[in-house]
Amino acid sequence: MSGQNHESSQQADFSALYLQRTTQELAEDLDKVRNADDFKADSIQFLVHALQQGAKQFTPREQERIVAAAQEGRKS
């Protein structure tokens, strides 16, 4: 696999892991937001985008380390 494909795959793996963990940790708060009177169906895309922005605080090296640790955890 080329370096760019590996990096892209790593970013996709990290993004999926980050969103999964974030939504688990914020489940109660996300339910409150979704149940708010002013929450609309098109708000979902905005909410997902906002959550994805948090992943950008991690460097590619940190993303790689976190994904590797998560994969190791699944093997155990």
C-alpha positions in Angstrom: 0.0 0.0 0.0 1.3 3.4 -0.9 2.1 5.9 1.9 -0.8 8.2 0.9 -3.3 5.3 0.8 -2.1 4.1 4.2 -2.4 7.6 5.6 -5.9 8.0 4.1 -6.9 4.6 5.5 -5.5 5.5 8.9 -7.4 8.7 8.9 -10.7 7.0 8.0 -10.1 4.4 10.8 -9.3 7.1 13.3 -12.3 9.2 12.3 -14.6 6.2 12.7 -13.1 5.3 16.0 -13.2 8.9 17.2 -16.8 9.3 16.3 -17.8 6.0 17.9 -16.1 6.8 21.2 -17.2 10.4 21.2 -20.9 9.5 20.6 -20.6 6.9 23.4 -19.2 9.4 25.8 -21.6 12.1 24.9 -24.7 9.8 24.5 -26.8 11.5 27.2 -26.0 15.0 25.9 -26.6 14.0 22.3 -30.0 12.6 23.3 -30.9 16.0 24.9 -29.8 17.9 21.8 -31.8 15.5 19.5 -34.9 15.8 21.7 -34.8 19.6 21.8 -37.8 21.4 20.3 -35.6 23.3 17.7 -33.7 20.2 16.5 -34.5 19.4 12.9 -33.5 16.5 10.6 -31.0 18.7 8.7 -29.3 19.5 12.1 -27.8 16.0 12.1 -25.3 16.8 9.4 -24.2 19.9 11.3 -23.9 17.9 14.5 -21.8 15.2 12.9 -19.6 17.8 11.3 -19.1 19.5 14.7 -18.1 16.2 16.3 -15.7 15.4 13.4 -13.8 18.7 14.0 -12.6 17.3 17.4 -10.6 14.7 15.5 -8.5 17.4 13.9 -6.7 18.1 17.2 -4.8 14.9 16.9 -1.6 14.6 14.8 -1.3 11.8 12.2 1.2 10.1 14.5 -1.2 10.3 17.5 -4.0 9.0 15.3 -1.8 6.0 14.2 -1.0 5.3 17.9 -4.6 5.4 19.0 -5.8 3.2 16.1 -3.1 0.7 16.8 -4.0 0.6 20.5 -7.7 0.1 19.7 -6.9 -2.7 17.4 -4.6 -4.3 20.0 -7.5 -4.0 22.5 -9.8 -5.9 20.2 -7.4 -8.7 19.9 -7.3 -9.2 23.7 
